Amino acid sequence: MEKFSQFRDRGSGISPFLPTSSPSSIPSTIFNTVIFTLRLPIFLAYSILLFPLLPILPGVARKLLLWLYLAIPGIWWVDLQLDGVKRGSLSQQPRNRVPHPGSVIAANFTSPIDALYLAAVFDPIFVASYPGTRKVRRISLLQAILAALRPSPVSGPSENLTDLRALLREYPERVIAVFPESGTTNGKGILPLSPSLLTVPVDAQIFPVSLRYTPPDITTPVPGVWGGFLWKLLGRPTHCIRVRIAEGMRNTTKAVNGVSAHAHEDLIRNPGEESITAEEQQLLDGVAEALARLGRAKRVGLTLKDKKAFVEAWGKRRR
């Protein structure tokens, strides 16, 4: 894809917006077609029945129905591991070692399955984050799923906004889930993070959570390709999810009164974006480094503005 070389990160050479494909043969294509034809009506019917019911069901029932939903496309196996914890000892870990009520999940964003899995395990409150602003918008699970195949926002809306501090105060018995990259990638790179994480209070933990898929082609870095996504999701016998959870981090950059603990530091300024201190940037870098390390990815300097240009170029190529 030499035509899209300008959308490679200069430091790592990674193209985080290129769709991922897997090799296929004529027999496998025939087999996949049969599986897709059998699963599609079941998947669509279950979807129509499920999402209107979710808001009125208790948490345990929501999780059970979502696990059944994940089973339809053959997501049978999840490789879950805590960073720095030996296999087989997960059950011995304290409650605060994994995302828990009153904490925040900061997950990488690659596929509609991201939100489904997080909902099935943690039943969180989902929020949408935006580049250059600390504000977020609360969204439903369905909106979080659809966001993975919608054009990535280069700026936030002007209404219905809040922040993570307010949501944690309003929902102390729930986990808050945010995708701080604000847009999807193919999983090979971690985009610069939104400053929305900077509003998390010091007493709440931030858990970087990395999700990777095998095969990796159910990632959706290009918006609007619902047909291709469903074909890959429903036409394969099984899919595996590799989940890695880092140790919780705390936002120590803010004092109780909301003033930076190091107000004398130089501010980092970008045109059209909120200023952040060097200390605050260290927190964002720490979360991004954890996501990159856990996901065996690289941090990239490309932004959602670059992704918008890539999608436009990709669309012209297809036409």
Buried (B, 14 or more C-beta within 10 A) or exposed (E): EEEBEEBBBEEBEBBBBBBBEEEEEEEBEEBBEEBBEEBBEEBEEBEEEBBEEBEEEEEEEBBEBBBEBBEBBBBEEBEEBBBEBEEEEBEEEEEEBBBBBBBBBBBBBBBBBBBBBBBBBBBBBBBBBBBBBBBBBBBBBBBBBBBBBEBBBBEBEEEEBBBBBBBBEEBEEBBBBBBBBBBBBBBBBBBBBBBBBBBBBEEBBBBBBBBBBBBBBBBBBBBEBEEBBBBBBBBBEEBBBBBBBBBBBEBEBBEEEEEBEEEEBEEBEEEEBBEBBEBBBEBBEBBBBBBBBBBEBBBBEBBBEBBBBBBEBBEEEEE
